[in-house]
Amino acid sequence: MKTPYFLISEEKLNANVEDFKKALQDLWPNSTLAYSVKTNSLPWLLQYLRDTDVFAEVVSDEEYQLARLCGYSDDRIVFNGPIKGEETFQQALLGKAVINLDSVKDLEYLKKYGKDTEACVGIRVNVNPKVFDSKDIGYEEDGFRFGFSEEAGDFAKALNCIQNLYSSPNIGIHLHCNSITRSVNVYIALAKYAVELVRKYGIKLSFIDMGGGYFGGVEGKPTPYDYISAIKNELMKEINPNETRLIVEPGSAIIGSAVDLYTSVLDVKDTNCSRIVTTDGSRVYVDPLWAKTRYMYSLQSADFNRVPLDKQIVCGYTCMDHDRIMIIKNETELHVEDKIIYHRIGAYSMTFGGMFIRYYPDVYVKLNNGIHKVRNRVSVEDYYKINS
Ligand SMILES: Cc1ncc(COP(=O)(O)O)c(C=O)c1O
């Protein structure tokens, strides 16, 4: 197999899905596991998850239509985000998707098209960051971007709008928060906030969507069981699990730990300052936000008897000086054709980074019966077609 390529472990992927399913089944059977498509929207993955009974959580018309193309019926889609288009909104309403309202436009579409539908609608809540420990959450000063703020009065307005539209509305709430730590405490705080809202507004919830942002498949970190039990402990104070469906939308926890990237060393040289190792990987593939400094990695070399070097700077294929993937210390001296394998990089990687200088690499999946290619690297001809 020619590097660079991603390799998905079906075994790990399946274990991550099963961990969530088991936690939900044991603790809150009236629940839905929805996969966050943006985290990795590889069609093979979406089809695999569809076949394992996982819903798709989407945040654009394009992701919605991709999920449909991958075989999800509308009623197995959770439609989120503030940029929903009018036509897809109508389709989602008619098809009984879960729709979490996140903009004034969403409310207008609901008023225009929702009247005689059995809409399954929730309100994305703009959670006050003060409810969290500041070490867990960013945006402490300026607050989150998404949802309707209770404190600013917009949550009540959205609620009113839905209640005026339906005599016995199926109202849900959606509370996704991106945290820095993925700590269980974030979900305890979110659940407490939800309980307060439910008490204050006397809402009978058809569903509560706790969003994504969990760990999964990572030793020493919280498990789906830890998160769901903590959420349940708090929600049970006001919410009956038999009457209110619990939705969770993990992305990284499903695919993150199940993917490795295989790269090769293309060139090794010394400058007056450093040992530079140029590879066919790139931060474009593993770190599209250009923010990471550490990776879980392993090295494959024909000869591990080489003397280790104090410091080697591993760089990517792009001709950008800051495409420095990582600095490795006290490692075997790398030579041309050695391999560097990055582990647990399935989230926000293979379908996030753009096609820059070189194009998308191959993706393989390791199944019981061998290794299969599930995405062909993008050729120059493909690239030309897409861009002309
Ligand atoms: C609404 C929503 N749900 C789920 C997720 C998935 O998050 P993660 O991949 O961290 O689980 C995100 C990511 O930002 C999100 O915005």
The ligand as a Gaussian input file, in Angstrom:
#p B3LYP/6-31G(d) Opt

LIG

0 1
 C      -23.774000      20.255000      17.362000
 C      -22.608000      19.338000      17.438000
 N      -22.823000      18.040000      17.747000
 C      -21.793000      17.166000      17.817000
 C      -20.495000      17.580000      17.584000
 C      -19.404000      16.550000      17.644000
 O      -18.384000      16.876000      18.497000
 P      -17.197000      15.819000      18.766000
 O      -16.638000      15.434000      17.431000
 O      -16.248000      16.578000      19.591000
 O      -17.844000      14.665000      19.459000
 C      -20.230000      18.928000      17.270000
 C      -18.850000      19.416000      17.034000
 O      -18.528000      20.563000      17.092000
 C      -21.326000      19.826000      17.192000
 O      -21.129000      21.127000      16.878000

